[in-house]
Amino acid sequence: MRSLGDTTILRIIGRLQEIVLTVLVILIPILVTIQVILRYVLKLPLMGIEELLLFPTIWLYMLGGSNASRERSHIECGVLVLYIHKEKNIALFKLIKTSVAAIVSCWLTYWAWWFFMYSLNTWKLSDLLYLPMFFAESALFIGLILMTMFTFIELYEIALQVRDLHRAKTI
């Protein structure tokens, strides 16, 4: 059975995420290094780099979370699975766990939408560089949309697994 996560559009989204994450992982240390050299070596602090770092850092955090959801490599506590021995019960537990994650993700995405619209309407500017904070704050909504989408894909695939296990036991 082909996974829903193997579709072309999801592969493209995943590849774009990886490219953006790679750029951000390179950009952030470069900005920090520039600030350290300017401040401590040349004694010429460049005001605003800390403020500028806020933008790629928030995007890195949120896209990193959505990438973990896509790869299913997010942190989880698997203690209960150690005590569940039947494959069908493990699949059912995963279904419940992912359902709760989907509900929480939807709730957080709702609030991120509200914050996204608030940020768009107020169009706040950063203190020093006068950059629109919307470009940093929108990362919350976009990251949570992606996390929610990947959580629902995982939920769908686990539901299919539970269904198949149930059918196999009844035959």
FENTA-V743808 format. One record per backbone hydrogen bond with DSSP energy under -0.5 kcal/mol. CO is the residue of the C=O (numbers start at 0). NH is the residue of the N-H. If there is no record, write none. Layout:
{{CO;NH} {CO;NH}}
//
This chain:
{{2;5} {3;6} {6;10} {7;11} {8;12} {9;13} {10;14} {11;15} {12;16} {13;17} {14;18} {15;19} {16;20} {17;21} {18;22} {19;23} {20;24} {21;25} {22;26} {23;27} {24;28} {25;29} {26;30} {27;31} {28;32} {29;33} {30;34} {31;35} {32;36} {33;37} {34;38} {35;39} {35;40} {36;40} {36;41} {37;43} {44;46} {45;48} {47;51} {48;52} {49;53} {50;53} {50;54} {51;54} {51;55} {52;56} {53;57} {54;58} {55;59} {56;60} {57;61} {58;62} {59;63} {60;64} {61;65} {62;66} {63;67} {64;68} {65;69} {66;70} {67;71} {67;72} {67;73} {75;77} {77;81} {78;81} {78;82} {79;82} {79;83} {80;83} {82;84} {85;89} {86;90} {87;91} {88;92} {89;93} {90;94} {91;95} {92;96} {93;97} {94;98} {95;99} {96;100} {97;101} {98;102} {99;103} {100;104} {101;105} {102;106} {103;107} {104;108} {105;109} {106;110} {107;111} {108;112} {109;113} {110;114} {111;115} {112;116} {113;117} {114;118} {115;119} {116;120} {117;121} {118;122} {123;132} {123;133} {125;129} {130;125} {131;134} {132;135} {132;136} {133;137} {135;138} {136;139} {136;140} {137;141} {138;142} {139;143} {140;144} {141;145} {142;146} {143;147} {144;148} {145;149} {146;150} {147;151} {148;152} {149;153} {150;154} {151;155} {152;156} {153;157} {154;158} {155;159} {156;160} {157;161} {158;162} {159;163} {160;164} {161;165} {162;166} {163;167} {164;168} {165;169} {166;170}}
//
